[in-house]
Amino acid sequence: MTVRWKKSSKSVSDSDCVEVAHHLGAVRDSKNPDVVLDVSPARLRAFVNALKAR
């Protein structure tokens, strides 16, 4: 299965950003793409919503 990663539209470079897997269950640092943090989609949504509220 191929995972599609998405960077923020506010990202100014190709290597200094956080990427989210298309299926919303994984996060990685674009500088170190071999390390992936798996999280539940609900927790990831809650985290993103909390950041947006700031």
Secondary structure, DSSP 8 states (H G I E B T S, - for coil): ----EEE-TT--SSSSSEEEETTSSEEEETTEEEEEEE--HHHHHHHHHHHHH-
